[in-house]
Amino acid sequence: MKLNHTICAILLGTHLIGEVATAGDRRFTYVYESTTSAKGEIEVENFATWKTRRDGSGRANEFDFRHEIEYGVTDRLQAAIYVADWKVSEERPIYKATAFELIYNMTNPVTDLLGSALYGEVKLGDQQFKLEGKILLQKNFGPIVMAYNAGIEAEWEGERFGHYEERSGEFMESFGVSYQVSPRFLLGGEFLHEVGFDEWQEAGDPVIYAGPNASFRFDRFFVTTTAMVQVTAVKDEPDFQLRTIFGMHF
Amino acid sequence: MHKAKLTLAGLLLFVGGCASFQSGAPAITPAMVQVAQSSGDSFEKLEKGRRLLAMRCTTCHALEPVGNYTAPEWSDIVEDMADRSGLKNEEQREIQAYLTAARKTL
């Protein structure tokens, strides 16, 4: 109960940050763009993901949430804290982890041949510790933006904090394309490919998702949503995911 | 052989596409530098303005071709967008200098 009160206080706190400027409205929910916040800018983003899969004769549903505060350290370096990763399971919220992220922009997607950035994340929770590194690539063609990410994640899991007995790894890549229909509405699609390695040994079955996305921009906030269907047939993984990011600038 | 031809065609289309979409942030030319210098601005200021335009404005929306608006209209647009994009006064002037120089040399 105490932990849930703490989560609520943190969530409320993220909404009480003073007047700030936008760091950029996200076109995708699974794919990262290579551009970063300007120096001194702050943005708050809230992620909600619904995952569903067949479970016997019924369906198993999971609702995951993340709350992120991004800050432009320099014009090329962006830092972020994912204040809380949590999920709703059996109708009660469960805290999973907190994460820290850095993105370093190297080249520009408009003026250079290809935009690029390096991404790193450290995640720490009661039962998990994760390290993740990715390369983010992007190219803008007027109203069309294409982005590609590829990365590796190492995870340690256990029954309690500091005692992580299980090790695993994952290779992931994702691709997104977005078209600006109007300044306030963008349409596109995303693709996700993941392969897990239990104990860093044999590769598991590759899981591939694909689906459309839409992004809506308003004066003080944006909403981007992606629906992904699993196009492979891996039974233990969700067969459908719906993610929405709600970003705010105060 | 067929695959190689297709790959080459795809690459040519890609490069052609890149070129045609540069009009939102055209490369700085000697003519643009001349226009800028007549207003007391430097090549470095134009470079910074172009980089800011490409980095900051495109996080939210596509860049309009420079020829779509007059130089005074571009100045007004940048001023309107400044608050939403978090541009400081000096950054606004750099973008305005770049767009003015680009527009005047079209």
Interface residues (C-beta under 8 A of the other chain):
Chain A: V20 A21 T22 A23 G24 D25 E33 T35 A38 G40 E41 D75 N105 N108 P109 V110 T111 L113 K139 N140 F141 G142 P143 I144 V145 Q180 P183 R217 D219 H249
Chain B: G17 C18 S20 F21 G24 A25 A27 R50 R51 A54 M55 R56 T58 T59 C60 H61 A62 L63 D83 R84 S85 G86
